[in-house]
Structures are given as structure tokens and as C-alpha cells.
Amino acid sequence: MTTKPKDSASLWVDPDDAPLLMDEFFEQGTWRVGEEEVTPQEAKAVVAKIKPWEPPQREQARPL
């Protein structure tokens, strides 16, 4: 049988599913690079410089 019987219950919806995030949600966000708040243009410039094959640069560990 390839069809759903007419008297079966409706499809189950997982209560843990997150709601869809629409454009309005993202328009309310704040652009940040690290802890510093920046303009969208500044953030996009930083992202453009990131090379996917290079790990993020971190400070060198200093002896105590």
C-alpha cells in the first residue's frame, strides 16, 4: 500500500523542532568580530580575509 489510510492520525510534529528563522530575525542582529561591535561592511571584510584551509590565528602561549 502506497497511500496513507483515510482514518489515520495526522502527521506527528516534533515539539523540539526549532522555529524557522526569517530575514527579520537576522536584520535585528549585531555584527561582531570577537567581542568588538562592527559595521556589516567591516565584518564582511574580515570574513573575506579568512582562508578556509588556515586555522584561526591565536596569541602565542607565553611562559609563566
N, CA, C and O atoms as CSV, one atom per row, in Angstrom:
chain,resi,resn,atom,element,x,y,z
A,1,MET,N,N,0.854,-1.168,0.000
A,1,MET,CA,C,0.000,0.000,0.000
A,1,MET,C,C,0.903,1.235,0.000
A,1,MET,O,O,1.827,1.327,0.809
A,2,THR,N,N,0.643,2.180,-0.900
A,2,THR,CA,C,1.499,3.360,-1.012
A,2,THR,C,C,0.830,4.633,-0.526
A,2,THR,O,O,1.458,5.691,-0.540
A,3,THR,N,N,-0.409,4.568,-0.103
A,3,THR,CA,C,-1.080,5.778,0.374
A,3,THR,C,C,-1.430,5.647,1.845
A,3,THR,O,O,-1.524,4.543,2.382
A,4,LYS,N,N,-1.618,6.778,2.479
A,4,LYS,CA,C,-1.982,6.822,3.888
A,4,LYS,C,C,-3.477,6.511,4.026
A,4,LYS,O,O,-4.290,7.063,3.284
A,5,PRO,N,N,-3.843,5.644,4.956
A,5,PRO,CA,C,-5.265,5.371,5.157
A,5,PRO,C,C,-6.003,6.644,5.571
A,5,PRO,O,O,-5.441,7.488,6.270
A,6,LYS,N,N,-7.235,6.781,5.151
A,6,LYS,CA,C,-8.022,8.000,5.427
A,6,LYS,C,C,-8.282,8.208,6.916
A,6,LYS,O,O,-8.402,9.352,7.356
A,7,ASP,N,N,-8.370,7.155,7.690
A,7,ASP,CA,C,-8.718,7.310,9.100
A,7,ASP,C,C,-7.493,7.351,10.023
A,7,ASP,O,O,-7.651,7.266,11.241
A,8,SER,N,N,-6.295,7.477,9.482
A,8,SER,CA,C,-5.105,7.530,10.332
A,8,SER,C,C,-4.914,8.945,10.901
A,8,SER,O,O,-5.445,9.923,10.376
A,9,ALA,N,N,-4.152,9.015,11.969
A,9,ALA,CA,C,-3.911,10.303,12.637
A,9,ALA,C,C,-3.042,11.207,11.755
A,9,ALA,O,O,-2.364,10.752,10.834
A,10,SER,N,N,-3.092,12.502,12.074
A,10,SER,CA,C,-2.276,13.454,11.320
A,10,SER,C,C,-0.795,13.199,11.588
A,10,SER,O,O,-0.440,12.473,12.516
A,11,LEU,N,N,0.053,13.794,10.779
A,11,LEU,CA,C,1.492,13.609,10.933
A,11,LEU,C,C,1.962,14.144,12.273
A,11,LEU,O,O,1.476,15.171,12.747
A,12,TRP,N,N,2.903,13.448,12.878
A,12,TRP,CA,C,3.449,13.857,14.165
A,12,TRP,C,C,4.449,14.985,13.949
A,12,TRP,O,O,5.248,14.934,13.013
A,13,VAL,N,N,4.412,15.993,14.800
A,13,VAL,CA,C,5.355,17.106,14.733
A,13,VAL,C,C,6.215,17.057,15.986
A,13,VAL,O,O,5.698,17.009,17.102
A,14,ASP,N,N,7.519,17.069,15.799
A,14,ASP,CA,C,8.451,17.017,16.915
A,14,ASP,C,C,8.388,18.323,17.703
A,14,ASP,O,O,8.659,19.382,17.138
A,15,PRO,N,N,8.040,18.281,18.990
A,15,PRO,CA,C,7.934,19.515,19.783
A,15,PRO,C,C,9.277,20.183,20.017
A,15,PRO,O,O,9.322,21.350,20.406
A,16,ASP,N,N,10.379,19.465,19.788
A,16,ASP,CA,C,11.710,20.052,19.977
A,16,ASP,C,C,12.220,20.771,18.739
A,16,ASP,O,O,13.293,21.372,18.784
A,17,ASP,N,N,11.490,20.728,17.641
A,17,ASP,CA,C,11.931,21.405,16.423
A,17,ASP,C,C,11.977,22.915,16.653
A,17,ASP,O,O,11.058,23.498,17.228
A,18,ALA,N,N,13.052,23.527,16.200
A,18,ALA,CA,C,13.205,24.981,16.329
A,18,ALA,C,C,12.334,25.676,15.287
A,18,ALA,O,O,12.090,25.118,14.218
A,19,PRO,N,N,11.867,26.877,15.583
A,19,PRO,CA,C,11.074,27.607,14.588
A,19,PRO,C,C,11.954,28.052,13.425
A,19,PRO,O,O,13.173,28.153,13.561
A,20,LEU,N,N,11.336,28.314,12.298
A,20,LEU,CA,C,12.077,28.832,11.159
A,20,LEU,C,C,12.547,30.246,11.461
A,20,LEU,O,O,11.808,31.036,12.050
A,21,LEU,N,N,13.758,30.564,11.065
A,21,LEU,CA,C,14.292,31.908,11.267
A,21,LEU,C,C,14.155,32.677,9.962
A,21,LEU,O,O,14.736,32.305,8.942
A,22,MET,N,N,13.385,33.746,10.008
A,22,MET,CA,C,13.123,34.556,8.827
A,22,MET,C,C,14.135,35.703,8.746
A,22,MET,O,O,14.891,35.930,9.690
A,23,ASP,N,N,14.150,36.420,7.627
A,23,ASP,CA,C,15.081,37.529,7.412
A,23,ASP,C,C,14.969,38.578,8.511
A,23,ASP,O,O,15.974,39.173,8.900
A,24,GLU,N,N,13.768,38.811,9.011
A,24,GLU,CA,C,13.576,39.838,10.049
A,24,GLU,C,C,14.405,39.519,11.297
A,24,GLU,O,O,14.914,40.426,11.956
A,25,PHE,N,N,14.537,38.243,11.614
A,25,PHE,CA,C,15.325,37.848,12.778
A,25,PHE,C,C,16.777,38.277,12.612
A,25,PHE,O,O,17.381,38.815,13.540
A,26,PHE,N,N,17.334,38.038,11.432
A,26,PHE,CA,C,18.738,38.345,11.199
A,26,PHE,C,C,18.984,39.840,11.044
A,26,PHE,O,O,20.089,40.310,11.312
A,27,GLU,N,N,17.987,40.585,10.620
A,27,GLU,CA,C,18.134,42.035,10.492
A,27,GLU,C,C,18.246,42.708,11.852
A,27,GLU,O,O,18.739,43.832,11.941
A,28,GLN,N,N,17.802,42.049,12.902
A,28,GLN,CA,C,17.869,42.615,14.250
A,28,GLN,C,C,19.205,42.329,14.926
A,28,GLN,O,O,19.462,42.847,16.012
A,29,GLY,N,N,20.046,41.529,14.319
A,29,GLY,CA,C,21.303,41.118,14.932
A,29,GLY,C,C,22.341,42.224,14.972
A,29,GLY,O,O,22.183,43.271,14.343
A,30,THR,N,N,23.396,41.975,15.715
A,30,THR,CA,C,24.523,42.893,15.830
A,30,THR,C,C,25.745,42.224,15.236
A,30,THR,O,O,26.047,41.076,15.563
A,31,TRP,N,N,26.450,42.926,14.370
A,31,TRP,CA,C,27.676,42.399,13.768
A,31,TRP,C,C,28.801,42.533,14.763
A,31,TRP,O,O,29.002,43.607,15.330
A,32,ARG,N,N,29.549,41.446,14.990
A,32,ARG,CA,C,30.677,41.459,15.923
A,32,ARG,C,C,31.847,40.705,15.320
A,32,ARG,O,O,31.678,39.703,14.626
A,33,VAL,N,N,33.032,41.209,15.602
A,33,VAL,CA,C,34.269,40.500,15.302
A,33,VAL,C,C,34.935,40.321,16.648
A,33,VAL,O,O,35.417,41.286,17.241
A,34,GLY,N,N,34.965,39.086,17.135
A,34,GLY,CA,C,35.412,38.855,18.508
A,34,GLY,C,C,34.392,39.469,19.445
A,34,GLY,O,O,33.202,39.165,19.357
A,35,GLU,N,N,34.839,40.317,20.329
A,35,GLU,CA,C,33.937,40.994,21.265
A,35,GLU,C,C,33.579,42.408,20.805
A,35,GLU,O,O,32.777,43.088,21.445
A,36,GLU,N,N,34.173,42.845,19.696
A,36,GLU,CA,C,34.004,44.215,19.223
A,36,GLU,C,C,32.824,44.323,18.260
A,36,GLU,O,O,32.713,43.545,17.312
A,37,GLU,N,N,31.952,45.287,18.508
A,37,GLU,CA,C,30.829,45.535,17.614
A,37,GLU,C,C,31.333,46.307,16.391
A,37,GLU,O,O,32.029,47.311,16.540
A,38,VAL,N,N,30.991,45.849,15.193
A,38,VAL,CA,C,31.473,46.452,13.954
A,38,VAL,C,C,30.310,46.657,12.991
A,38,VAL,O,O,29.204,46.164,13.213
A,39,THR,N,N,30.582,47.395,11.917
A,39,THR,CA,C,29.581,47.579,10.875
A,39,THR,C,C,29.523,46.314,10.015
A,39,THR,O,O,30.471,45.528,10.018
A,40,PRO,N,N,28.439,46.106,9.286
A,40,PRO,CA,C,28.374,44.941,8.399
A,40,PRO,C,C,29.514,44.915,7.378
A,40,PRO,O,O,30.027,43.847,7.045
A,41,GLN,N,N,29.906,46.078,6.887
A,41,GLN,CA,C,30.992,46.134,5.911
A,41,GLN,C,C,32.312,45.682,6.528
A,41,GLN,O,O,33.074,44.952,5.893
A,42,GLU,N,N,32.590,46.113,7.770
A,42,GLU,CA,C,33.817,45.701,8.448
A,42,GLU,C,C,33.830,44.187,8.691
A,42,GLU,O,O,34.856,43.535,8.502
A,43,ALA,N,N,32.699,43.638,9.105
A,43,ALA,CA,C,32.620,42.202,9.359
A,43,ALA,C,C,32.817,41.412,8.071
A,43,ALA,O,O,33.518,40.400,8.066
A,44,LYS,N,N,32.214,41.857,6.997
A,44,LYS,CA,C,32.355,41.157,5.713
A,44,LYS,C,C,33.789,41.228,5.208
A,44,LYS,O,O,34.265,40.288,4.571
A,45,ALA,N,N,34.490,42.335,5.482
A,45,ALA,CA,C,35.893,42.451,5.087
A,45,ALA,C,C,36.753,41.450,5.853
A,45,ALA,O,O,37.671,40.857,5.286
A,46,VAL,N,N,36.461,41.261,7.131
A,46,VAL,CA,C,37.207,40.299,7.943
A,46,VAL,C,C,36.944,38.882,7.439
A,46,VAL,O,O,37.872,38.084,7.312
A,47,VAL,N,N,35.688,38.574,7.155
A,47,VAL,CA,C,35.342,37.233,6.673
A,47,VAL,C,C,36.006,36.962,5.326
A,47,VAL,O,O,36.445,35.841,5.067
A,48,ALA,N,N,36.081,37.972,4.472
A,48,ALA,CA,C,36.686,37.794,3.150
A,48,ALA,C,C,38.173,37.444,3.264
A,48,ALA,O,O,38.718,36.787,2.377
A,49,LYS,N,N,38.837,37.873,4.347
A,49,LYS,CA,C,40.265,37.604,4.530
A,49,LYS,C,C,40.536,36.201,5.053
A,49,LYS,O,O,41.668,35.727,4.965
A,50,ILE,N,N,39.527,35.522,5.594
A,50,ILE,CA,C,39.716,34.200,6.182
A,50,ILE,C,C,39.860,33.171,5.068
A,50,ILE,O,O,39.049,33.111,4.145
A,51,LYS,N,N,40.897,32.376,5.175
A,51,LYS,CA,C,41.112,31.302,4.211
A,51,LYS,C,C,40.664,30.005,4.877
A,51,LYS,O,O,41.122,29.696,5.977
A,52,PRO,N,N,39.793,29.250,4.247
A,52,PRO,CA,C,39.227,28.073,4.911
A,52,PRO,C,C,40.252,27.011,5.286
A,52,PRO,O,O,39.980,26.191,6.163
A,53,TRP,N,N,41.413,26.999,4.656
A,53,TRP,CA,C,42.404,25.979,4.960
A,53,TRP,C,C,43.354,26.406,6.077
A,53,TRP,O,O,44.214,25.620,6.476
A,54,GLU,N,N,43.225,27.614,6.585
A,54,GLU,CA,C,44.100,28.077,7.656
A,54,GLU,C,C,43.340,28.120,8.977
A,54,GLU,O,O,42.218,28.624,9.024
A,55,PRO,N,N,43.929,27.604,10.041
A,55,PRO,CA,C,43.268,27.709,11.343
A,55,PRO,C,C,43.290,29.161,11.823
A,55,PRO,O,O,44.150,29.932,11.398
A,56,PRO,N,N,42.370,29.542,12.690
A,56,PRO,CA,C,42.372,30.916,13.200
A,56,PRO,C,C,43.670,31.228,13.942
A,56,PRO,O,O,44.238,30.367,14.612
A,57,GLN,N,N,44.127,32.466,13.811
A,57,GLN,CA,C,45.352,32.869,14.496
A,57,GLN,C,C,45.031,33.152,15.948
A,57,GLN,O,O,44.047,33.816,16.271
A,58,ARG,N,N,45.876,32.639,16.807
A,58,ARG,CA,C,45.701,32.851,18.247
A,58,ARG,C,C,47.008,33.391,18.802
A,58,ARG,O,O,48.071,33.240,18.201
A,59,GLU,N,N,46.905,34.019,19.957
A,59,GLU,CA,C,48.122,34.518,20.603
A,59,GLU,C,C,49.030,33.357,20.971
A,59,GLU,O,O,48.557,32.283,21.341
A,60,GLN,N,N,50.311,33.572,20.872
A,60,GLN,CA,C,51.276,32.541,21.274
A,60,GLN,C,C,51.246,32.399,22.789
A,60,GLN,O,O,51.149,33.391,23.513
A,61,ALA,N,N,51.327,31.183,23.253
A,61,ALA,CA,C,51.379,30.944,24.693
A,61,ALA,C,C,52.694,31.484,25.244
A,61,ALA,O,O,53.762,31.258,24.674
A,62,ARG,N,N,52.603,32.191,26.343
A,62,ARG,CA,C,53.793,32.753,26.980
A,62,ARG,C,C,54.115,31.978,28.241
A,62,ARG,O,O,53.206,31.593,28.977
A,63,PRO,N,N,55.401,31.740,28.507
A,63,PRO,CA,C,55.733,31.037,29.754
A,63,PRO,C,C,55.356,31.890,30.961
A,63,PRO,O,O,55.385,33.119,30.905
A,64,LEU,N,N,55.009,31.230,32.027
A,64,LEU,CA,C,54.626,31.944,33.245
A,64,LEU,C,C,55.786,32.467,34.005
A,64,LEU,O,O,55.609,33.090,35.052
